[in-house]
């Protein structure tokens, strides 16, 4: 939900953000405050990506030329963006883990060339979510951080790439490694070296991902769908040497969803034949599937097939009831006739619900099925928003 800010200092802004999770994506810095802030625990992550308060921001309206590594860095003329890494890891003893580390950047106001230069003054806020699924122990660990993008507390730079909040970071310090990931909560932590096995893939129309009918309700969106990941994972006083595959998603926009859209189901699946599948299914307020849902299939050689809503059928096969309120899908059948592909997707564990200032389900999944006439297995990640009850 959007709230405007009038003549408040940025420390007070940060307190609002902590209470209302970036309730401060400002419509206009000169207007009075709106009392309808997004409340803590809301599942309406879609409200943070709505089409209100856009004056002064750039918008995703047409395809653009992507450039790497520059586009790994921030795009501060847009209102929001994220660096989003998920993955499945195995310990040397076979113990199974999943993880998510996401950095969000939000602008409180559009860029203003007349702002007084100061290391303390900023219109940028950074938020990070970190979660570990300890599948063998059926335990889910979650932590989050917030910070102003000033005084070195948080930020993002393109070359050498780095995004950080305090000592949580994704960065490039070694040319032989794409990125190094590091995050520690009170009782758990993770450090990984990330080495891409495939090149960045542009989703949608050459990287323009249209999310609703209005022009500009879109994002620039690319993925690196298969990344070798090796490092150390800690839970309590135990350290595990881990290895597996990760997935990177990068998006930036100023608005993506319309008021008629409640949330989404996002699938990122890595298959045993070397292929990958990304699907996002946008849900409308009446429960129907939005026609702007889409996806991307990448074969083992890196060839890309873009999918539209009518190309994909997703049937829910099971549900999980959150004790905090909300009924989530907990099993899916995905059919893609044009690819001669069908997959059964099941959560690696039931409760992978993140209780942050926005409540959503994000977790490791297992995959079985067939693709192109051959049997496949795999792992992946699923994100679901808009199901939780406030």
Number of C-alpha atoms within 10 A of each C-alpha: 23 23 25 21 22 12 9 9 10 17 12 10 19 19 13 16 23 17 15 21 25 28 27 27 30 28 22 19 18 12 13 13 17 15 11 11 20 24 16 18 19 22 26 23 21 20 24 23 23 20 18 19 19 19 13 16 18 17 22 22 17 16 14 12 7 15 8 10 12 14 15 21 18 21 19 20 18 23 27 26 24 20 20 18 21 25 27 26 26 18 17 11 9 10 14 19 25 27 24 21 24 20 25 18 28 25 24 25 25 23 17 10 7 6 10 9 9 9 10 12 16 19 20 23 26 26 23 22 19 24 27 28 25 21 16 12 11 13 14 20 20 20 20 17 16 22 22 25 24 17 12 13 15 22 22 22 15 17 14 15 19 20 25 24 23 14 11 22 24 27 23 20 13 11 8 10 13 19 22 20 22 20 23 18 18 10 13 20 21 23 21 20 23 26 18 20 13 16 12 18 20 20 25 23 14 17 21 21 28 25 24 21 14 14 14 22 22 27 29 26 21 23 22 18 26 25 21 19 23 20 19 16 25 18 17 9 7 9 14 16 16 24 21 19 23 27 25 21 18 21 22 26 26 30 30 26 26 19 14 14 23 22 23 21 18 20 19 28 27 26 23 15 14 14 21 23 19 22 23 20 23 25 21 18 13 9 11 12 15 19 16 18 24 24 23 21 22 19 15 14 9 17 10 17 14 17 20 14 17 11 15 20 14 15 12 14 13 11 13 13 14 17 8 13 11 15 14 22 19 20 19 19 17 18 20 16 13 10 14 12 18 22 22 19 26 22 21 24 19 23 20 26 21 21 19 17 20 21 23 25 22 24 28 30 23 21 22 18 19 17 20 12 11 10 14 19 18 19 23 28 26 23 17 24 23 25 21 22 14 14
